[in-house]
Amino acid sequence: MANLLERYFKETSLRIPTHPVLNNQDLPEPEYPVHEYFDPVERVRDNDILISVEERWKLERTLWRLSSNELPYISFPINSDERKLLDGGIREAGFDVFAFYKSRRYIDNRPYIGKWGIFYLEHGITRIRELIEETYPGYSSINIAYRFLREHERFHFKFDLYSLSAEAKIGRSLYDPLKRAFRNHRIYQVEEALSNHYAWEWARQKNVGLDEFAYDFMKIQPGAYARFDENKIELGGELAANLLDLNLSSTARREDQSLWIGTVPEELLRRQLCPEYFVRPVDLTTWISPAWKLPEVNEITESRSVVKLLAKKYASLKPLWENTKRKLIEDPTRNGLNFKPWPEIPNHWSVRINLNFRAHLHPIQPGKWEADELGPHKSLGHG
């Protein structure tokens, strides 16, 4: 028997005409550059192992009892190569490399035909748990990592339901044309900024205490993912204009809907109504492109211009820069370094020296890097 949410999808969808439907070539083109992205339809394999979240927690509770309460949660094991894939993937393609939402609308489509809901990469949950543990030694669990991901994905779910209600009222398809319009620009969807915003709000709660980790973890993500700390009302107005008017400009606004975007009846948000699964891919490289793997940093040199800056104009920064280099070589994923690709210059990366200064660097051979720019955040183009 269909649950309340499935009936809502079915009955509301009947009020949305299926024609006319815009072809891809008739859709407006976003103002953002084309970007390689994580697309579950293309990358996820239907023979991956799926286990419902409910079954996973039931298993965890059983293992917990058998272990005499020594292990509250059992992590899915990952190795060093998988960590590099995960650490690179989050920087190249954003949060949805670790988990993604599939609408009930697409239940008959790949991936995972016949299923819909939220799909969590088990490798990703383990990696987030490890990164939280590194930032706050002694404070971490699989459950905390899962909740962090879930807060992001739940906004995608809420936006889907909001879109469905708007479609039924207006009498035309909105959600699918918007998704197709951004098919080659996925990391720039403002929906990702709001999804990260709600995850950040959860992480900042006093009883959660992940503010510092969450901020840095989201700032290493690309495109709209890193816009999470912008004004929520402005982000909501932009997303509403994207959806309702198919106006894809970053300056587009629908102020009449900015407060309501993603708002749906509480009855539809009950936990058991939206399915959730943990995923174990047959091969992680089918999920995360090997090209996204986090590069090694074994040695860092400076260009002549940077040497001059550190000798004169920014001489006071030299100890901080030396400390940044040491940390980067020890662990480029360390919280606070904000080490990430710099999209404005091909093959360049950016690292934070302190709250006011950054450096740009590029690999000159495997493991060896050269810093060729150093200066205040704004002067280097970081806003």
C-alpha positions, -999 to +999 in steps of 0.1 A: +000+000+000+014+034-010+023+057+019+011+093+023+040+107+004+038+084-025+001+092-029+009+129-028+034+124-056+010+104-077-021+126-072-003+159-076+016+147-107-018+140-123-024+178-123+007+186-142+004+184-180+031+163-196+030+184-228+044+206-241+078+197-227+109+218-235+136+201-254+172+205-241+181+228-270+151+251-261+161+256-225+180+287-214+217+283-209+231+291-174+257+319-173+282+295-156+310+276-174+305+239-183+320+217-156+327+180-152+303+168-126+290+139-106+259+125-124+244+094-107+227+084-139+261+082-156+284+071-128+264+049-104+260+012-112+228-007-107+246-037-092+260-017-063+251-031-029+222-012-012+211-016+024+183+005+039+193+028+067+168+011+090+185-023+084+220-008+088+211+007+122+195-026+133+228-044+124+248-017+143+227-022+174+232-060+172+270-056+168+270-031+197+254-055+220+277-083+210+308-061+215+299-054+252+291-018+243+327-011+234+319+000+198+289+023+195+291+022+157+311+002+132+328+021+104+328+009+068+366+004+061+384+026+035+420+026+024+444+055+015+436+054-022+399+056-015+405+086+009+423+104-019+394+098-042+369+110-016+390+140-007+394+150-043+358+143-052+344+166-026+366+194-039+358+188-076+321+178-075+307+188-041+287+172-014+266+150-037+296+128-044+291+115-008+253+113-010+226+121-035+188+125-037+167+109-064+132+121-068+102+099-068+095+113-102+124+093-116+117+060-099+116+042-132+149+057-144+185+049-135+202+047-112+186+020-090+155+015-111+125+010-088+140+029-059+140+066-050+151+087-019+184+095-004+215+073-012+246+076+011+280+064+000+293+043+029+329+053+021+318+089+023+302+086+057+334+069+070+356+097+056+335+124+072+336+106+105+375+105+102+377+142+093+355+152+122+376+131+145+408+148+132+392+182+140+377+172+173+396+143+188+374+119+207+342+134+192+328+115+163+306+087+152+290+072+121+257+086+133+270+122+134+285+119+099+253+104+086+232+132+102+255+159+086+250+144+051+213+139+058+207+176+066+220+185+031+200+158+012+168+166+031+167+200+016+168+185-019+139+164-008+120+194+005+127+214-026+113+185-047+081+186-028+078+224-029+084+222-067+056+196-071+031+218-053+041+248-074+038+227-106+003+215-096-008+251-090+007+266-121-001+236-143+033+230-160+065+211-153+091+232-135+115+208-117+126+187-146+133+216-170+154+232-143+174+201-137+180+196-174+190+233-179+218+228-154+228+193-167+263+206-177+266+231-148+255+210-118+279+225-093+265+260-099+228+252-089+219+275-060+199+245-046+233+232-035+240+264-016+208+261+003+213+224+009+247+232+024+232+261+044+208+238+062+235+213+069+256+241+083+228+254+105+224+219+119+262+216+125+263+250+143+238+240+170+253+239+205+243+203+210+261+193+177+292+215+178+306+210+143+307+247+133+344+250+126+346+216+107+314+222+087+324+257+076+358+246+062+344+214+048+319+233+028+343+261+017+365+235-001+335+225-023+331+240-057+306+265-073+273+271-055+282+246-027+306+272-013+279+299-013+262+284+018+271+313+040+254+339+018+221+354+029+195+326+031+167+348+019+187+360-011+196+324-020+159+314-016+148+342-039+173+332-065+163+295-064+126+304-067+133+325-098+153+297-113+124+273-107+093+294-113+106+316-142+134+295-155+155+326-150+190+312-145+208+344-137+226+347-104+209+381-100+174+367-106+150+370-076+115+360-067+111+378-034+075+366-030+087+330-027+121+335-010+108+327+024+088+297+013+112+278-010+116+243+004+086+247+028+063+217+028+037+203+053+052+185+082+031+155+075+051+148+044+084+150+062+080+121+086+112+101+086+098+068+073+081+084+042+113+091+023+134+060+017+171+061+026+199+037+016+236+031+023+255+023-009+286+001-013+297+006-049+312-024-068+341-001-076+346+034-060+362+047-092+329+042-110+313+066-085+342+091-082+363+099-113+400+089-108+408+123-124+394+139-092+419+121-069+435+145-044+471+150-056+501+144-033+520+173-019+556+163-010+575+194-017+567+231-022+590+258-037+583+294-045+585+314-078+608+344-080+579+368-075+567+350-043+603+349-030+605+387-035+572+392-018+582+372+012+615+390+014+600+425+014+563+434+011+551+403+031+582+395+051+560+392+083+541+363+066+572+342+060+569+322+093+532+316+086+539+305+051+565+281+062+540+267+087+514+264+060+538+245+037+546+221+066+510+214+073+502+210+036+529+184+032+519+166+064+482+165+055+466+186+027+431+177+040+438+193+074+410+215+086+418+252+082+441+249+051+411+251+028+432+235+001+412+233-031+413+237-069+414+273-081+391+273-111+402+307-125+435+293-136+439+258-151+459+233-130+461+257-100+452+252-064+446+276-035+456+273+002+448+295+031+477+311+050+456+329+076+423+346+077+435+374+054+460+358+031+461+329+006+486+314-019+481+299-053+502+270-064+505+244-091+521+210-095+553+211-116+558+174-113+542+146-093+543+156-056+563+188-063+545+221-063+554+258-069+537+287-053+533+315-078+509+339-062+506+352-026+484+379-012+452+391+005+421+370-003+404+398-023+434+406-044+437+370-054+400+369-064+385+351-034+360+377-025 
